[in-house]
């Protein structure tokens, strides 16, 4: 009985994690689909089309409106769900335990609205035939209804099980025997938890590696030929024709990474393979395959490929030197080190995913045809010819971030390396450097205009100065006691003596980190590939290849999108950077400023979506109106369900109080039996 509160708390944490992941999933899909609608964009102003406008809007206006509003509803509802889960989850703890309808409406209402909106948007945008749309819609609605029915049946089963447990009283001698058996099982709890965590990490890595390798295989670097020519057909990879050896290196490396990821997913189903070194070896092969594919596909000359791979070696050498010469006498607990490892691994996976895609398909696109007069070569980046310095800045910043992230992932998979690396902050320093590389690549590749780039650089400089100031303060605070004797403590991690007040408070930074990862992943790719696409060639009307189409046809709307997207990106990086500094300082920084940054992040993301998802002011304003509508609908259901459940909730509260009193008495009488079990663990 003493384990029930712990078990309930873990279930609540897992439940909120699942809800947050669902909300992030919905926001990611809806944001990308809104800025890149089905059917693509018109490349020219002919046949009733305007360059940069969605093709679906002109050919199927009703279908486009249905897709637009359903997708927007899903995006807004998912942002609302993220804000509620992160900001107010601690206030809903007691209500979550009671399963009141009011809280179910507040937490699950936006999630359900987002998922239904995604289903409707998919039905409207995935095909052009009404009959097929009806089939898709029925295929979306029926599974959702079936899942809801299954959830209700499961809830009824839980209620029945609780009644049976209340009726059946377990004798004392059976209870003692259960405790003894439980003691034996819990001796292995730490080993099982470590195994499960390793499996989760590798599973996440394998899924993301398979995703980016699959996309890169279907959309190879350099693009594909748009017409039949000498030695190639329509749709053939340009790189295969211009650089066959380089394409083969990319293809086989990328394919090896994809196949290795699939093999790892199968191997993770066997516990014996997870305990051994086979899965880790396959994961290392997977990561090296991605590194080889990136080095071969991101550039066209051998020396640059060598420099790119050398970046990863430089990171590994730096980490080893830092560990050897600057190792601190840390007394961090294993649990705290594991938390730090989890955060660093999430960030490294984020950076590797973004930079791999951006490196193989650089901003501005690639030339589709050779032009000897203008010196253009098919498959080469447009930005490289238009602005060589800007392209070099983007390439090296993006490449450094990718290689640093992959090197960190390799180190974080080895316990002998990541434990001292985290204790002496070597891995944290590398991760911060990788994030600043990501910011530099965004500043160089998101715009070809000096004024907008200066705006992004100023924002990033402010973040950099703040983070550097916090880091210097942390170093001074750490080394001050060694020179003077008294002070605020001389331990590298004196925070371990003062753990968080509750698991709720401990989970807040992780929720904020996930929101920061969401914002950074969305805005980075949207900034490098803005809505409306890029001009493919110089048409003589003031349009330059590689420039955003939206900038030329509607400069004001593009500026709103660009600045909102950049603010959201910098706010996301700020959240991530502050949480890293907080982790290094031992959790001694307040989270209130980060909640403000999160709100700014989500509002800027909403503004960028409103500006970039449509070309008409009327519909863009409706995007902002959908937010209060969703809040009113959820609030109305919240109020109605609260009135209907108020008598029951009061009865449940009284019963819970009686149960807690009785449970505490029982726990006190059997404290001598349970305490040795807990202390041994």
Long-range contacts (C-beta under 8 A, 24 or more apart in sequence): 1-663, 1-666, 1-667, 1-670, 2-667, 2-670, 2-674, 2-678, 3-182, 4-663, 8-97, 9-503, 12-93, 12-96, 12-97, 13-503, 13-507, 15-96, 16-85, 16-89, 16-507, 16-511, 19-81, 19-85, 19-107, 19-108, 19-111, 20-82, 20-85, 20-86, 20-511, 20-514, 21-514, 22-81, 22-111, 22-114, 22-115, 23-78, 23-79, 23-81, 23-82, 23-85, 23-110, 23-111, 23-114, 24-78, 24-82, 24-514, 24-515, 24-517, 24-518, 26-74, 26-75, 26-77, 26-78, 26-81, 26-111, 26-114, 26-115, 26-117, 26-118, 27-75, 27-78, 27-79, 27-82, 27-114, 27-518, 27-522, 28-518, 28-521, 28-522, 29-74, 29-118, 30-71, 30-72, 30-74, 30-75, 30-78, 30-114, 30-117, 30-118, 30-121, 31-75, 31-522, 31-526, 31-605, 31-609, 32-522, 32-525, 32-526, 33-71, 33-121, 33-125, 34-68, 34-71, 34-72, 34-75, 34-609, 34-612, 34-613, 35-526, 35-530, 35-531, 35-609, 35-612, 35-613, 36-529, 36-531, 37-64, 37-67, 37-68, 37-125, 37-613, 38-67, 38-125, 38-126, 39-125, 40-533, 41-531, 41-532, 41-533, 41-549, 43-533, 43-536, 50-553, 50-615, 51-549, 51-552, 51-553, 52-532, 52-533, 52-549, 52-550, 52-552, 52-553, 52-554, 52-615, 53-532, 53-615, 54-615, 56-125, 57-615, 60-128, 63-124, 63-125, 63-128, 63-133, 66-120, 66-121, 66-124, 67-121, 67-124, 67-125, 68-613, 68-614, 68-619, 69-622, 69-626, 70-117, 70-118, 70-120, 70-121, 70-124, 71-117, 71-118, 71-121, 71-125, 71-613, 72-117, 72-609, 72-613, 72-622, 72-623, 72-626, 73-113, 73-114, 73-117, 73-626, 73-630, 74-113, 74-114, 74-115, 74-116, 74-117, 74-118, 74-121, 75-114, 75-117, 75-606, 75-609, 76-606, 76-623, 76-626, 76-627, 76-630, 77-110, 77-111, 77-113, 77-114, 77-117, 77-630, 78-110, 78-111, 78-114, 79-602, 79-605, 79-606, 79-627, 80-110, 80-627, 80-630, 80-631, 80-634, 81-107, 81-110, 81-111, 81-114, 82-515, 82-518, 82-602, 83-598, 83-599, 83-602, 84-110, 85-511, 86-508, 86-511, 86-512, 86-515, 86-595, 86-598, 87-595, 87-598, 89-504, 89-507, 89-511, 90-504, 90-505, 90-508, 93-504, 97-656, 98-649, 98-652, 98-653, 98-656, 99-155, 100-641, 100-642, 100-645, 100-649, 100-652, 101-641, 101-642, 101-644, 101-645, 102-638, 102-641, 102-642, 102-645, 102-649, 104-641, 105-634, 105-637, 105-638, 105-641, 106-634, 106-638, 109-633, 109-634, 109-637, 109-638, 110-630, 110-634, 113-630, 113-633, 113-634, 115-144, 116-140, 116-144, 119-144, 175-670, 176-673, 179-673, 179-674, 179-677, 182-677, 183-676, 183-677, 183-680, 186-677, 186-680, 186-681, 187-680, 187-681, 189-681, 190-681, 195-271, 195-274, 195-275, 197-338, 197-342, 198-274, 199-268, 199-274, 201-342, 201-345, 201-412, 201-413, 202-264, 202-268, 202-274, 202-279, 202-280, 202-283, 202-413, 203-264, 203-265, 203-268, 204-349, 205-264, 205-283, 205-286, 205-349, 205-409, 206-261, 206-262, 206-264, 206-265, 206-268, 206-283, 206-286, 207-261, 207-265, 208-349, 208-352, 208-353, 209-257, 209-258, 209-260, 209-261, 209-286, 209-287, 209-290, 210-258, 210-261, 210-262, 210-265, 211-353, 212-290, 212-353, 212-356, 212-357, 213-254, 213-255, 213-257, 213-258, 213-261, 213-289, 213-290, 213-293, 214-258, 215-357, 216-254, 216-293, 216-297, 216-356, 216-357, 216-360, 217-251, 217-254, 217-255, 217-258, 219-361, 220-247, 220-250, 220-251, 220-297, 220-360, 221-250, 221-297, 221-298, 221-360, 221-361, 221-379, 222-247, 222-297, 222-366, 222-378, 222-379, 222-380, 223-365, 223-366, 223-368, 223-379, 225-368, 225-378, 226-368, 226-369, 227-369, 238-366, 238-368, 238-378, 238-379, 239-297, 239-379, 241-378, 242-377, 242-378, 242-379, 243-300, 243-379, 246-296, 246-297, 246-300, 247-296, 249-292, 249-293, 249-296, 250-292, 250-293, 250-296, 250-297, 253-289, 253-290, 253-291, 253-292, 253-293, 253-296, 254-289, 254-290, 254-293, 254-297, 256-285, 256-286, 256-289, 257-286, 257-287, 257-289, 257-290, 257-293, 260-285, 260-286, 260-289, 261-286, 280-413, 280-414, 283-413, 284-410, 284-413, 287-406, 287-409, 287-410, 290-352, 290-356, 290-406, 291-403, 291-406, 293-360, 294-356, 294-359, 294-360, 294-399, 294-402, 297-359, 297-360, 298-359, 298-360, 298-362, 298-395, 298-398, 298-399, 299-395, 300-379, 300-380, 304-395, 308-399, 308-403, 309-403, 311-399, 311-400, 311-403, 311-404, 312-403, 312-404, 312-406, 312-407, 315-403, 315-404, 315-407, 315-408, 315-430, 316-407, 316-410, 316-411, 318-426, 318-430, 319-407, 319-411, 319-417, 319-421, 319-426, 319-427, 319-430, 322-421, 322-424, 322-426, 322-429, 323-417, 323-420, 323-421, 323-424, 323-426, 326-424, 326-426, 327-420, 327-423, 327-424, 328-423, 328-424, 328-425, 328-478, 328-492, 329-491, 329-492, 330-423, 330-424, 330-491, 330-492, 330-493, 331-491, 331-492, 331-493, 331-496, 332-422, 332-423, 332-492, 332-493, 332-496, 333-496, 336-493, 336-495, 336-496, 337-419, 337-422, 337-423, 339-583, 340-422, 340-428, 340-583, 341-412, 341-418, 341-422, 342-510, 343-509, 343-510, 343-513, 343-579, 343-580, 343-583, 344-408, 344-412, 344-422, 344-427, 344-428, 344-431, 345-408, 345-409, 345-412, 346-513, 346-514, 346-517, 347-405, 347-431, 347-434, 347-435, 347-513, 347-517, 347-576, 347-580, 348-405, 348-406, 348-408, 348-409, 348-412, 348-431, 348-434, 349-405, 349-409, 350-517, 350-520, 350-521, 351-401, 351-402, 351-404, 351-405, 351-434, 351-435, 351-438, 352-402, 352-405, 352-406, 352-409, 353-521, 354-438, 354-520, 354-521, 354-524, 354-525, 355-398, 355-399, 355-401, 355-402, 355-405, 355-438, 355-441, 356-402, 357-525, 358-398, 358-441, 358-445, 358-524, 358-525, 358-528, 359-395, 359-398, 359-399, 359-402, 361-529, 362-391, 362-394, 362-395, 362-445, 362-528, 363-394, 363-445, 363-446, 363-528, 363-529, 364-445, 364-448, 364-534, 364-545, 364-546, 364-547, 365-534, 365-536, 365-545, 365-546, 367-545, 368-536, 382-534, 382-545, 382-546, 383-445, 383-448, 383-546, 386-448, 386-544, 386-545, 386-546, 387-448, 390-444, 390-445, 390-448, 391-444, 393-440, 393-441, 393-444, 394-440, 394-441, 394-444, 394-445, 397-437, 397-438, 397-439, 397-440, 397-441, 397-444, 398-437, 398-438, 398-441, 398-445, 400-433, 400-434, 400-437, 401-434, 401-435, 401-437, 401-438, 401-441, 404-430, 404-431, 404-433, 404-434, 404-437, 405-434, 408-434, 423-492, 425-584, 428-580, 428-583, 428-584, 431-580, 432-467, 432-577, 432-580, 435-573, 435-576, 435-577, 436-460, 436-464, 438-520, 438-524, 438-573, 439-463, 439-569, 439-570, 439-573, 442-524, 442-527, 442-528, 442-566, 442-569, 445-527, 445-528, 446-527, 446-528, 446-530, 446-562, 446-565, 446-566, 447-562, 448-546, 448-547, 452-559, 452-562, 452-563, 452-566, 455-563, 455-566, 456-566, 456-570, 459-566, 459-567, 459-570, 460-570, 460-573, 463-570, 463-573, 463-574, 463-577, 466-574, 467-577, 467-578, 467-581, 470-578, 470-581, 470-585, 470-589, 471-581, 471-584, 474-581, 474-584, 474-585, 493-586, 494-586, 495-585, 495-586, 495-587, 495-588, 496-586, 500-587, 508-591, 509-579, 509-582, 509-583, 509-587, 509-591, 512-575, 512-579, 512-591, 512-594, 512-595, 512-598, 513-575, 513-576, 513-579, 515-572, 515-575, 515-598, 515-601, 515-602, 516-572, 516-573, 516-575, 516-576, 516-579, 516-598, 516-601, 517-572, 517-576, 518-572, 519-568, 519-569, 519-571, 519-572, 519-575, 519-601, 519-602, 519-605, 520-569, 520-572, 520-573, 520-576, 522-568, 522-605, 523-565, 523-566, 523-568, 523-569, 523-572, 523-605, 523-608, 524-569, 526-565, 526-608, 526-612, 527-562, 527-565, 527-566, 527-569, 530-558, 530-561, 530-562, 530-612, 531-561, 531-612, 531-613, 532-558, 532-612, 550-612, 554-615, 557-611, 557-612, 557-615, 557-620, 558-611, 560-607, 560-608, 560-611, 561-608, 561-611, 561-612, 564-604, 564-605, 564-607, 564-608, 564-611, 565-604, 565-605, 565-608, 565-612, 567-600, 567-604, 568-600, 568-601, 568-602, 568-604, 568-605, 568-608, 571-597, 571-598, 571-600, 571-601, 571-604, 572-601, 575-601
